[in-house]
Amino acid sequence: MIVEKLKASLITKQNELKSRLAAIENDFKKGRSQDFSEQSAERENDEVLDEIHQQTLLELQKIQQTLAMLQTEQYGICTECGKQISKERLEALPYTKTCFNCSQE
């Protein structure tokens, strides 16, 4: 049950991130102003958008990895100790690969 709920949540988030990426990429494709003072503000905006773009790509990659793991028996198993990761931890951090105890070490 938790796996299906998590999968649906991740797919929804994945779609949101793809929409965000498309919007950012469309903004990058727009032409820039000829006005020097406007160009300075646009450059700053581009730097912020680039950081958001990179973070979005990283989160999307984590979602894709998690969705792939959901198809295997490995999801929810700590990569450090091999024990089951708690349901609460997986709900809070669906990308986690370690249990609470191993994450504290």
C-alpha positions, 0 to 999 in steps of 0.5 A: 500500500505505501509503495503505491501511494509513494509511487503516485506521489513521486509521479505527480512530483516528477510531472511538476518538475518536468513542467518547471524545467520546461518553463525555465528552459523556455525562459532561457530561450527568450531574447534579452534586452538591448538596454544595458541596465536591463541586461544586468538584471537579466543576468542575475535572473539567469544565475538564479534560474540556472541554480533552480534548473540544476536543483530541479534536474537533481531532484528529478534524477532522484525521483527517477532512481526511486521509481526504478527502485520501487520496481525491485525488492531493494526499495525500503532496505537500508544500503548500509545495514540491510534492515527495513527502513521505517514507513515514516522515514520513507514517507518523509524522505522517499529518496532515502537509501539508509535507515535512521540509525545508519544516517546518524553514523 
